[in-house]
Structure formats: C-alpha cells, structure tokens
Amino acid sequence: LSLTTSNNSYASRGIFQTPIFTQDECTRLIKAALQTASRNAASLTDVEKRQAQNKGILEGWHSSRHNKYPTTDLSVIDDAFTMEDRLLVEEKLNDRLVPIV
C-alpha cells in the first residue's frame, strides 16, 4: 500500500506492508477472478475477442480502465463477481485495511 500521492496532503509519506488476505482467501479470490473473467469472455463478440488476442490481453480481463497506470484487471464492482465474493473483499478491507489508513 503506497500512500505517497501528492494529492493527499494528510497521508503519511511512505510505503506500508500489511497482510490483507490470508492464503486461503487469496486462493478463493484468484479462483473467483478467473471465473469472473471467464463469464466476461463469454459475453465478448468475436471482434472483441480478436482485439484482446491482438493486444495480448487475456479474454475477459480489462486493460484500459486506468489511463496513467496501465493494468490488466477486473472490477469487483462492475464485473460479474458473486455477491459472496464482493462481501468477502468488502469485509476484509474494512476489517484489516481501513483501520491502518
């Protein structure tokens, strides 16, 4: 977690490391992400699939959500994660990350 943004004059300047998810939770979330990407890919047109392949992007993942910081990712809010997976992420972030930020 990096809080070195110049846009937040109240945050400490530095990098913090803290465990947010256990190994079992990570395994569950990786599985959920792969399943979500698979559901996303199923809704792509053939043209969208070819475009993703031409860019070297895995089908069902996003690569243009962030202009300044290119990533290949999924949105827990906008993509087809189950409500159970969304609640797990929300609960763990609220319990483990929010108190230290």
DSSP file (Angstrom, degrees, kcal/mol; ACC not computed):
  #  RESIDUE AA STRUCTURE BP1 BP2  ACC     N-H-->O    O-->H-N    N-H-->O    O-->H-N    TCO  KAPPA ALPHA  PHI   PSI    X-CA   Y-CA   Z-CA
    1    1 A L              0   0    0      0, 0.0    15,-2.4     0, 0.0     2,-0.5   0.000 360.0 360.0 360.0 119.3    0.0    0.0    0.0
    2    2 A S  B     +A   15   0A   0     13,-0.2    13,-0.2     1,-0.1     3,-0.1  -0.909 360.0 177.2-108.5 127.6    1.6    3.2   -1.1
    3    3 A L        +     0   0    0     11,-1.9    12,-0.1    -2,-0.5    -1,-0.1  -0.207  46.5 115.8-115.6  40.2    0.4    6.5    0.3
    4    4 A T        +     0   0    0      9,-0.2     2,-0.2     3,-0.0    -1,-0.1   0.064  37.0 135.1 -99.6  25.8    2.9    8.7   -1.5
    5    5 A T    >   -     0   0    0      1,-0.1     3,-0.9    -3,-0.1     6,-0.2  -0.508  52.3-146.8 -75.8 140.3    0.4   10.6   -3.5
    6    6 A S  T 3  S+     0   0    0      1,-0.2    -1,-0.1    -2,-0.2     3,-0.1   0.600  94.5  71.9 -78.4 -10.6    0.9   14.3   -3.8
    7    7 A N  T 3  S+     0   0    0      1,-0.2     2,-0.5     2,-0.1    -1,-0.2   0.563  92.2  59.3 -81.0  -8.1   -2.9   14.7   -4.0
    8    8 A N    X   +     0   0    0     -3,-0.9     3,-0.7     1,-0.1    -1,-0.2  -0.856  57.8 177.9-125.0  95.9   -3.3   13.8   -0.3
    9    9 A S  T 3  S+     0   0    0     -2,-0.5    -1,-0.1     1,-0.2    -2,-0.1   0.590  80.3  57.7 -74.4  -8.7   -1.5   16.2    1.9
   10   10 A Y  T 3  S+     0   0    0      2,-0.1    -1,-0.2     0, 0.0     2,-0.2   0.679  84.9  93.6 -94.7 -19.2   -2.8   14.4    5.0
   11   11 A A  S <  S-     0   0    0     -3,-0.7    -3,-0.1    -6,-0.2    90,-0.0  -0.460  83.2-108.5 -76.2 144.5   -1.4   10.9    4.3
   12   12 A S        -     0   0    0     -2,-0.2     2,-0.9     1,-0.1    -1,-0.1  -0.365  32.6-116.8 -62.6 150.0    2.0    9.9    5.6
   13   13 A R  S    S+     0   0    0     -9,-0.1     2,-0.3   -11,-0.1    -9,-0.2  -0.823  74.1  68.9 -93.7 107.6    4.6    9.7    3.0
   14   14 A G  S    S-     0   0    0     -2,-0.9   -11,-1.9     2,-0.0     2,-0.4  -0.965  77.3 -86.2 167.8 178.2    5.8    6.1    2.8
   15   15 A I  B     -A    2   0A   0     -2,-0.3     2,-0.4   -13,-0.2   -13,-0.2  -0.948  34.4-164.5-116.6 133.1    5.0    2.5    2.0
   16   16 A F        -     0   0    0    -15,-2.4     2,-0.5    -2,-0.4    -2,-0.0  -0.904   5.1-157.1-116.6 144.0    3.3    0.2    4.4
   17   17 A Q        +     0   0    0     -2,-0.4    -2,-0.0     2,-0.0   -15,-0.0  -0.987  24.7 151.8-120.1 131.0    3.1   -3.6    4.2
   18   18 A T        -     0   0    0     -2,-0.5     2,-0.4     0, 0.0    -2,-0.0  -0.978  48.4-106.1-153.1 142.9    0.3   -5.5    6.0
   19   19 A P        +     0   0    0      0, 0.0     3,-0.1     0, 0.0    -2,-0.0  -0.583  38.1 169.4 -71.9 124.6   -1.4   -8.8    5.3
   20   20 A I        +     0   0    0     -2,-0.4     2,-0.4     1,-0.3    76,-0.1   0.805  65.7  28.9-100.4 -42.5   -4.9   -8.1    3.9
   21   21 A F  S    S-     0   0    0     75,-0.1    -1,-0.3    72,-0.0     2,-0.0  -0.939  77.2-126.6-122.7 143.0   -5.9  -11.6    2.8
   22   22 A T     >  -     0   0    0     -2,-0.4     4,-2.7    -3,-0.1     5,-0.2  -0.282  37.4-100.4 -73.9 169.9   -4.9  -15.0    4.2
   23   23 A Q  H  > S+     0   0    0      1,-0.2     4,-2.4     2,-0.2     5,-0.2   0.914 125.9  49.3 -58.7 -43.5   -3.5  -17.6    1.8
   24   24 A D  H  > S+     0   0    0      2,-0.2     4,-2.2     1,-0.2    -1,-0.2   0.893 111.1  49.3 -64.1 -39.9   -6.9  -19.3    1.7
   25   25 A E  H  > S+     0   0    0      2,-0.2     4,-2.6     1,-0.2    -2,-0.2   0.902 110.4  51.0 -66.3 -40.0   -8.7  -16.0    1.0
   26   26 A C  H  X S+     0   0    0     -4,-2.7     4,-2.6     2,-0.2     5,-0.2   0.930 109.8  49.8 -61.2 -45.4   -6.2  -15.3   -1.8
   27   27 A T  H  X S+     0   0    0     -4,-2.4     4,-2.1     1,-0.2    -2,-0.2   0.919 112.2  48.0 -59.6 -44.2   -6.8  -18.7   -3.3
   28   28 A R  H  X S+     0   0    0     -4,-2.2     4,-2.4     1,-0.2    -1,-0.2   0.912 113.1  47.5 -62.9 -43.3  -10.5  -18.1   -3.2
   29   29 A L  H  X S+     0   0    0     -4,-2.6     4,-2.5     2,-0.2    -2,-0.2   0.851 109.8  52.3 -71.1 -33.8  -10.3  -14.7   -4.7
   30   30 A I  H  X S+     0   0    0     -4,-2.6     4,-2.4     2,-0.2    -1,-0.2   0.932 111.4  47.6 -64.6 -44.2   -8.0  -15.9   -7.5
   31   31 A K  H  X S+     0   0    0     -4,-2.1     4,-2.2    -5,-0.2    -2,-0.2   0.915 112.2  49.7 -61.0 -43.4  -10.5  -18.6   -8.4
   32   32 A A  H  X S+     0   0    0     -4,-2.4     4,-2.5     1,-0.2    -1,-0.2   0.894 110.0  51.0 -62.9 -40.4  -13.3  -16.0   -8.3
   33   33 A A  H  X S+     0   0    0     -4,-2.5     4,-2.7     2,-0.2    -2,-0.2   0.915 110.4  48.5 -64.6 -43.0  -11.3  -13.7  -10.6
   34   34 A L  H  X S+     0   0    0     -4,-2.4     4,-1.9     2,-0.2    -1,-0.2   0.896 113.0  47.9 -64.9 -39.4  -10.7  -16.5  -13.1
   35   35 A Q  H  X S+     0   0    0     -4,-2.2     4,-2.1     2,-0.2    -2,-0.2   0.897 112.5  49.5 -66.7 -39.9  -14.4  -17.4  -13.0
   36   36 A T  H  X S+     0   0    0     -4,-2.5     4,-2.7     2,-0.2    44,-0.3   0.919 109.9  50.2 -65.3 -44.5  -15.4  -13.8  -13.5
   37   37 A A  H  X S+     0   0    0     -4,-2.7     4,-2.7     1,-0.2    -1,-0.2   0.886 109.2  52.8 -61.1 -38.1  -13.1  -13.3  -16.4
   38   38 A S  H  X S+     0   0    0     -4,-1.9     4,-1.7     2,-0.2    -1,-0.2   0.907 109.7  47.8 -64.1 -42.0  -14.5  -16.4  -18.0
   39   39 A R  H  X S+     0   0    0     -4,-2.1     4,-0.7     2,-0.2    -2,-0.2   0.906 112.3  50.0 -65.1 -40.9  -18.0  -15.1  -17.6
   40   40 A N  H >< S+     0   0    0     -4,-2.7     3,-1.2     1,-0.2     4,-0.3   0.927 109.0  52.0 -60.9 -44.4  -16.9  -11.7  -19.1
   41   41 A A  H >< S+     0   0    0     -4,-2.7     3,-1.5    18,-0.3    -1,-0.2   0.844 100.5  62.3 -62.8 -34.5  -15.2  -13.5  -22.0
   42   42 A A  H 3< S+     0   0    0     -4,-1.7    -1,-0.3     1,-0.3    -2,-0.2   0.760 103.6  49.9 -63.5 -23.5  -18.4  -15.4  -22.8
   43   43 A S  T << S+     0   0    0     -3,-1.2    -1,-0.3    -4,-0.7    -2,-0.2   0.456  88.4 107.8 -95.3  -0.3  -20.2  -12.1  -23.5
   44   44 A L    <   -     0   0    0     -3,-1.5     2,-0.1    -4,-0.3    -3,-0.0  -0.487  68.8-124.3 -77.2 146.1  -17.5  -10.8  -25.8
   45   45 A T     >  -     0   0    0     -2,-0.2     4,-2.3     1,-0.1     5,-0.2  -0.385  30.0-105.4 -76.4 165.9  -18.1  -10.5  -29.6
   46   46 A D  H  > S+     0   0    0      1,-0.2     4,-2.2     2,-0.2     5,-0.2   0.872 123.3  53.2 -60.4 -36.5  -15.8  -12.3  -31.9
   47   47 A V  H  > S+     0   0    0      2,-0.2     4,-2.5     1,-0.2    -1,-0.2   0.925 108.9  48.2 -65.1 -44.7  -14.3   -8.8  -32.9
   48   48 A E  H  > S+     0   0    0      1,-0.2     4,-2.3     2,-0.2    -2,-0.2   0.879 110.7  52.0 -63.7 -37.7  -13.7   -8.0  -29.2
   49   49 A K  H  X S+     0   0    0     -4,-2.3     4,-2.4     2,-0.2    -1,-0.2   0.915 110.6  47.4 -64.6 -42.5  -12.0  -11.4  -28.7
   50   50 A R  H  X S+     0   0    0     -4,-2.2     4,-2.7     2,-0.2    -2,-0.2   0.906 110.8  52.0 -65.1 -40.8   -9.7  -10.9  -31.7
   51   51 A Q  H  X S+     0   0    0     -4,-2.5     4,-1.5     2,-0.2    -2,-0.2   0.918 110.6  48.2 -61.4 -42.9   -8.8   -7.4  -30.4
   52   52 A A  H  X>S+     0   0    0     -4,-2.3     5,-3.0     1,-0.2     4,-0.5   0.923 112.5  48.5 -62.8 -44.2   -7.9   -8.8  -27.0
   53   53 A Q  H ><5S+     0   0    0     -4,-2.4     3,-1.0     1,-0.2    -2,-0.2   0.902 108.9  53.4 -63.4 -41.0   -5.8  -11.5  -28.5
   54   54 A N  H 3<5S+     0   0    0     -4,-2.7    -1,-0.2     1,-0.3    -2,-0.2   0.819 111.6  46.0 -64.0 -30.3   -4.0   -9.0  -30.8
   55   55 A K  H 3<5S-     0   0    0     -4,-1.5    -1,-0.3    -5,-0.2    -2,-0.2   0.488 115.4-116.0 -89.2  -4.0   -3.1   -6.9  -27.7
   56   56 A G  T <<5 +     0   0    0     -3,-1.0     2,-0.4    -4,-0.5    -3,-0.2   0.767  66.6 145.3  75.4  25.0   -2.0  -10.0  -25.8
   57   57 A I      < -     0   0    0     -5,-3.0    -1,-0.3    -6,-0.2     2,-0.1  -0.800  54.7-114.1 -99.3 136.0   -4.8   -9.5  -23.2
   58   58 A L    >   -     0   0    0     -2,-0.4     3,-1.9     1,-0.1    -1,-0.0  -0.455  43.0 -99.6 -64.9 136.4   -6.5  -12.4  -21.6
   59   59 A E  T 3  S+     0   0    0      1,-0.2   -18,-0.3    -2,-0.1    -1,-0.1  -0.323 107.2  22.9 -59.9 134.9  -10.1  -12.7  -22.6
   60   60 A G  T 3  S+     0   0    0      1,-0.4    -1,-0.2   -20,-0.2     2,-0.2   0.290 100.1 105.0  93.5  -9.8  -12.5  -11.3  -20.0
   61   61 A W    <   -     0   0    0     -3,-1.9    -1,-0.4    13,-0.1     2,-0.3  -0.665  66.4-125.5 -99.7 158.8   -9.9   -9.0  -18.3
   62   62 A H  B     +B   73   0B   0     11,-2.9    11,-2.1    -2,-0.2    -4,-0.1  -0.791  27.8 170.5-104.8 147.1   -9.7   -5.2  -18.7
   63   63 A S  S    S+     0   0    0     -2,-0.3     8,-0.2     9,-0.2    -1,-0.1   0.323  72.6  54.6-133.9   5.4   -6.7   -3.3  -19.8
   64   64 A S        +     0   0    0      6,-0.1     8,-0.1     1,-0.1     3,-0.1   0.101  68.9 103.0-129.6  24.5   -7.9    0.2  -20.4
   65   65 A R  S    S+     0   0    0      6,-0.3     2,-0.5     1,-0.2    -1,-0.1   0.735  82.5  48.7 -79.5 -21.0   -9.6    1.2  -17.1
   66   66 A H        -     0   0    0      5,-0.2     5,-0.2     1,-0.1    -1,-0.2  -0.972  61.9-167.8-125.6 121.1   -6.7    3.4  -15.9
   67   67 A N  S    S+     0   0    0     -2,-0.5    -1,-0.1     1,-0.2    -2,-0.0   0.921  88.7  33.9 -73.0 -45.1   -5.1    6.0  -18.2
   68   68 A K  S    S+     0   0    0      1,-0.2    -1,-0.2     2,-0.0    -2,-0.0   0.739 124.0  41.0 -86.2 -23.1   -2.0    6.8  -16.2
   69   69 A Y  S    S-     0   0    0      2,-0.0    -1,-0.2     0, 0.0    -3,-0.1  -0.782  80.7-148.8-129.6  87.3   -1.3    3.4  -14.8
   70   70 A P        +     0   0    0      0, 0.0     2,-0.3     0, 0.0    -6,-0.1  -0.313  29.7 159.9 -60.2 130.9   -1.9    0.6  -17.3
   71   71 A T        -     0   0    0     -8,-0.2     2,-0.5    -5,-0.2    -6,-0.3  -0.925  42.2-130.4-140.5 165.4   -3.0   -2.6  -15.7
   72   72 A T        +     0   0    0     -2,-0.3     2,-0.2    -8,-0.1    -9,-0.2  -0.982  58.4 127.7-116.6 114.3   -4.8   -5.8  -16.6
   73   73 A D  B     -B   62   0B   0    -11,-2.1   -11,-2.9    -2,-0.5     2,-0.3  -0.830  51.5-117.5-152.8-177.3   -7.5   -6.2  -14.0
   74   74 A L        -     0   0    0     -2,-0.2     2,-0.6   -13,-0.2   -13,-0.1  -0.927  26.5-123.0-129.8 155.8  -11.1   -6.8  -13.1
   75   75 A S     >  -     0   0    0     -2,-0.3     4,-2.3     1,-0.1     6,-0.3  -0.907   7.7-156.4-102.3 120.7  -13.5   -4.5  -11.2
   76   76 A V  T  4 S+     0   0    0     -2,-0.6     5,-0.2     1,-0.2    -1,-0.1   0.798  97.7  43.3 -62.9 -26.5  -15.1   -6.1   -8.1
   77   77 A I  T  4 S+     0   0    0      1,-0.1    -1,-0.2    -3,-0.1     9,-0.0   0.912 123.2  30.3 -84.8 -46.7  -17.9   -3.6   -8.5
   78   78 A D  T  4 S+     0   0    0      2,-0.1    -2,-0.2     0, 0.0     2,-0.1   0.730 105.4  75.5 -92.2 -23.6  -18.6   -3.7  -12.2
   79   79 A D  S  < S-     0   0    0     -4,-2.3     2,-1.7     1,-0.1   -42,-0.1  -0.351  97.1 -88.8 -90.0 173.2  -17.7   -7.2  -13.2
   80   80 A A        +     0   0    0    -44,-0.3     2,-0.1    -2,-0.1    -1,-0.1  -0.177  66.8 147.8 -82.0  45.8  -19.7  -10.4  -12.6
   81   81 A F        -     0   0    0     -2,-1.7     2,-0.1    -6,-0.3   -48,-0.1  -0.475  53.8-105.1 -70.3 150.9  -18.2  -11.4   -9.2
   82   82 A T     >  -     0   0    0     -2,-0.1     4,-2.3     1,-0.1     5,-0.2  -0.373  24.2-115.2 -72.5 158.8  -20.7  -13.1   -6.9
   83   83 A M  H  > S+     0   0    0      1,-0.2     4,-2.6     2,-0.2     5,-0.2   0.872 117.5  57.3 -61.4 -36.3  -22.2  -11.2   -4.1
   84   84 A E  H  > S+     0   0    0      2,-0.2     4,-1.9     1,-0.2    -1,-0.2   0.908 107.9  46.0 -61.1 -43.0  -20.4  -13.5   -1.7
   85   85 A D  H  > S+     0   0    0      2,-0.2     4,-2.2     1,-0.2    -2,-0.2   0.901 112.2  51.0 -67.9 -40.3  -17.1  -12.7   -3.2
   86   86 A R  H  X S+     0   0    0     -4,-2.3     4,-2.6     1,-0.2    -2,-0.2   0.917 110.2  49.5 -61.9 -42.8  -17.8   -8.9   -3.1
   87   87 A L  H  X S+     0   0    0     -4,-2.6     4,-2.9     2,-0.2     5,-0.2   0.869 108.0  54.1 -66.2 -35.9  -18.8   -9.1    0.5
   88   88 A L  H  X S+     0   0    0     -4,-1.9     4,-2.6     2,-0.2     5,-0.3   0.950 111.1  45.1 -60.8 -48.8  -15.6  -11.0    1.4
   89   89 A V  H  X S+     0   0    0     -4,-2.2     4,-2.5     1,-0.2     5,-0.3   0.943 115.4  47.3 -60.8 -48.3  -13.5   -8.3   -0.2
   90   90 A E  H  X S+     0   0    0     -4,-2.6     4,-2.5     1,-0.2     5,-0.2   0.929 113.5  47.9 -59.7 -46.4  -15.5   -5.5    1.5
   91   91 A E  H  X S+     0   0    0     -4,-2.9     4,-2.5     1,-0.2     5,-0.2   0.926 114.1  45.1 -62.1 -46.4  -15.4   -7.2    4.9
   92   92 A K  H  X>S+     0   0    0     -4,-2.6     4,-2.7    -5,-0.2     5,-0.6   0.893 114.0  48.7 -69.4 -38.7  -11.7   -7.9    4.8
   93   93 A L  I  X>S+     0   0    0     -4,-2.5     5,-2.5    -5,-0.3     4,-1.7   0.927 114.7  45.9 -65.3 -42.9  -10.8   -4.4    3.5
   94   94 A N  I  <5S+     0   0    0     -4,-2.5    -2,-0.2    -5,-0.3    -1,-0.2   0.899 119.6  40.4 -64.9 -40.0  -13.0   -2.8    6.2
   95   95 A D  I  <5S+     0   0    0     -4,-2.5    -2,-0.2    -5,-0.2    -1,-0.2   0.859 131.1  21.2 -76.7 -36.3  -11.6   -5.0    9.0
   96   96 A R  I  <5S+     0   0    0     -4,-2.7    -3,-0.2    -5,-0.2     4,-0.2   0.743 129.5  31.6-111.5 -27.9   -7.9   -5.1    8.0
   97   97 A L  I >X<S+     0   0    0     -4,-1.7     3,-1.4    -5,-0.6     4,-1.0   0.871 107.9  59.9-100.1 -46.7   -7.1   -2.1    5.8
   98   98 A V  G >4<S+     0   0    0     -5,-2.5     3,-0.9     1,-0.3    -4,-0.1   0.874  99.8  58.0 -54.2 -42.8   -9.4    0.7    6.9
   99   99 A P  G 34 S+     0   0    0      0, 0.0    -1,-0.3     0, 0.0    -2,-0.1   0.775 110.9  42.7 -61.5 -24.2   -8.1    0.8   10.5
  100  100 A I  G <4        0   0    0     -3,-1.4    -2,-0.2     1,-0.2    -3,-0.1   0.570 360.0 360.0 -99.3  -7.7   -4.5    1.4    9.4
  101  101 A V    <<        0   0    0     -4,-1.0    -1,-0.2    -3,-0.9    -3,-0.1   0.469 360.0 360.0 -89.3 360.0   -5.1    4.0    6.6
